[in-house]
């Protein structure tokens, strides 16, 4: 940052003023950094509190449906619009849509193939994938149900759900 001190008179400042103002600017920087770190710490505490609440809810869940509902209702970020959960069907090997928030009409049972599209790639590789703009992403492929709700400009974070190093 920069501290600007202006005067309505010419030649108002000398080297002594610069020394004093440098000390003030340094104190300003220290105070601003402390405030930033404090806010960052508060944000992390809120995030950890949210994780603890979600974890407690998930531990109390007694079915796959309850777990998915809990995740969809509690996991979210500001500005986020759509959350979906896909699970690998052991019989077909396809990624089957198991839930969305908000609910997408006709979405339940929609399927992606392993390795195809972002969802299929994440399930196959077990690695998270970030997309700045889905409609321009070369890896993205959309189910008809998804095309209707994913507007131009949507970004995406896709993460694997793993147990014992295997994607679920």
C-alpha positions as CSV (number, residue, x, y, z in Angstrom):
1,X,0.0,0.0,0.0
2,X,0.9,3.6,-0.1
3,X,0.4,6.4,2.4
4,X,-0.2,9.7,0.6
5,X,0.0,13.0,2.6
6,X,-0.8,16.0,0.6
7,X,-0.6,19.7,1.3
8,X,-2.1,22.7,-0.4
9,X,1.3,24.5,-0.1
10,X,4.4,24.1,-2.3
11,X,7.5,22.7,-0.6
12,X,5.6,21.7,2.5
13,X,7.6,18.6,3.3
14,X,11.3,18.0,4.1
15,X,13.5,15.0,4.9
16,X,12.4,15.1,8.6
17,X,8.8,14.8,7.5
18,X,9.7,11.8,5.4
19,X,11.3,10.1,8.4
20,X,8.3,10.7,10.6
21,X,5.8,9.7,7.9
22,X,7.8,6.6,7.2
23,X,7.4,5.5,10.8
24,X,3.7,6.2,10.5
25,X,3.5,4.2,7.2
26,X,5.4,1.3,8.8
27,X,3.0,1.3,11.8
28,X,0.0,1.4,9.4
29,X,1.4,-1.6,7.5
30,X,1.9,-3.6,10.7
31,X,-1.7,-2.7,11.9
32,X,-3.2,-3.6,8.5
33,X,-1.3,-6.9,8.4
34,X,-2.4,-7.8,11.9
35,X,-6.0,-7.0,11.0
36,X,-5.7,-9.1,7.8
37,X,-4.2,-12.1,9.8
38,X,-6.9,-11.7,12.5
39,X,-9.7,-11.8,9.9
40,X,-8.0,-14.8,8.1
41,X,-7.8,-16.6,11.5
42,X,-11.5,-15.9,12.1
43,X,-12.4,-17.2,8.7
44,X,-10.4,-20.4,9.2
45,X,-12.2,-20.8,12.6
46,X,-15.6,-20.5,10.9
47,X,-14.5,-23.0,8.2
48,X,-13.3,-25.5,10.8
49,X,-16.6,-25.0,12.8
50,X,-18.5,-25.8,9.6
51,X,-16.4,-28.9,9.0
52,X,-17.0,-30.1,12.5
53,X,-20.8,-29.5,12.2
54,X,-20.9,-31.4,8.9
55,X,-18.8,-34.2,10.3
56,X,-21.1,-34.6,13.3
57,X,-24.1,-34.7,11.0
58,X,-22.5,-37.3,8.7
59,X,-21.6,-39.5,11.7
60,X,-25.2,-39.4,12.8
61,X,-26.5,-40.4,9.3
62,X,-27.6,-44.0,9.0
63,X,-28.1,-44.4,5.2
64,X,-26.5,-43.3,1.9
65,X,-29.5,-41.2,1.2
66,X,-29.2,-39.3,4.5
67,X,-25.5,-38.8,4.0
68,X,-26.1,-37.3,0.5
69,X,-28.9,-35.1,1.8
70,X,-26.7,-33.9,4.6
71,X,-23.9,-33.1,2.2
72,X,-26.1,-31.3,-0.2
73,X,-27.8,-29.2,2.4
74,X,-24.7,-28.3,4.5
75,X,-21.8,-28.0,2.1
76,X,-21.6,-24.8,0.2
77,X,-19.8,-21.6,-0.5
78,X,-20.9,-18.0,-1.1
79,X,-21.9,-17.6,-4.7
80,X,-22.2,-21.3,-5.2
81,X,-25.3,-22.3,-7.1
82,X,-25.4,-26.0,-7.8
83,X,-24.1,-29.1,-5.9
84,X,-24.3,-32.6,-7.2
85,X,-23.3,-36.0,-6.0
86,X,-22.4,-38.9,-8.3
87,X,-21.5,-42.4,-7.1
88,X,-20.1,-45.3,-9.1
89,X,-22.6,-48.0,-9.7
90,X,-20.8,-51.3,-9.0
91,X,-22.8,-53.2,-11.6
92,X,-22.6,-50.9,-14.5
93,X,-19.4,-49.0,-13.6
94,X,-21.2,-45.7,-14.5
95,X,-21.3,-42.6,-12.3
96,X,-24.9,-42.3,-11.3
97,X,-26.4,-39.0,-10.1
98,X,-27.6,-39.6,-6.6
99,X,-28.6,-36.0,-5.6
100,X,-28.5,-32.4,-6.4
101,X,-29.1,-29.1,-4.6
102,X,-31.2,-27.4,-5.7
103,X,-33.0,-30.5,-7.1
104,X,-32.7,-30.8,-10.8
105,X,-35.9,-32.3,-12.4
106,X,-35.1,-35.6,-14.1
107,X,-31.5,-35.6,-12.8
108,X,-31.8,-38.6,-10.5
109,X,-30.3,-41.6,-12.4
110,X,-28.4,-39.5,-14.9
111,X,-25.0,-41.1,-15.6
112,X,-21.5,-40.2,-16.7
113,X,-19.0,-42.8,-17.9
114,X,-15.7,-43.1,-16.0
115,X,-13.0,-41.1,-17.7
116,X,-15.5,-39.0,-19.7
117,X,-16.0,-35.3,-18.9
118,X,-14.9,-33.6,-15.7
119,X,-16.9,-35.9,-13.4
120,X,-15.7,-39.0,-15.1
121,X,-12.1,-37.8,-15.1
122,X,-12.2,-37.0,-11.4
123,X,-13.7,-40.4,-10.6
124,X,-11.1,-42.2,-12.7
125,X,-8.0,-40.2,-11.6
126,X,-9.0,-39.5,-8.0
127,X,-7.7,-36.0,-8.4
128,X,-9.7,-32.7,-7.9
129,X,-10.4,-30.6,-11.0
130,X,-11.0,-26.9,-11.1
131,X,-12.7,-25.3,-14.1
132,X,-12.7,-21.5,-14.5
133,X,-15.5,-21.6,-17.1
134,X,-17.3,-24.9,-17.8
135,X,-18.7,-23.9,-21.2
136,X,-15.1,-23.3,-22.4
137,X,-13.5,-26.2,-20.7
138,X,-12.1,-28.8,-23.1
139,X,-12.6,-31.6,-20.6
140,X,-16.3,-30.8,-19.8
141,X,-19.2,-32.8,-21.2
142,X,-22.7,-32.1,-20.1
143,X,-25.7,-34.3,-19.5
144,X,-28.9,-32.9,-21.0
145,X,-30.1,-32.2,-17.5
146,X,-27.0,-30.3,-16.6
147,X,-27.0,-28.1,-19.8
148,X,-30.3,-26.6,-18.7
149,X,-29.0,-25.2,-15.4
150,X,-25.3,-24.6,-16.0
151,X,-25.3,-21.1,-17.4
152,X,-22.5,-19.6,-19.5
153,X,-19.7,-18.5,-17.2
154,X,-20.1,-21.1,-14.5
155,X,-16.9,-22.2,-12.8
156,X,-16.6,-25.6,-11.1
157,X,-14.7,-27.5,-8.4
158,X,-15.0,-31.3,-8.7
159,X,-13.6,-33.5,-6.0
160,X,-13.3,-37.2,-5.6
161,X,-15.1,-39.0,-2.7
162,X,-12.6,-41.7,-1.7
163,X,-12.5,-44.5,0.7
164,X,-9.3,-46.5,1.1
165,X,-7.9,-44.7,-1.9
166,X,-10.7,-45.9,-4.1
167,X,-13.3,-43.4,-5.6
168,X,-16.8,-44.1,-4.5
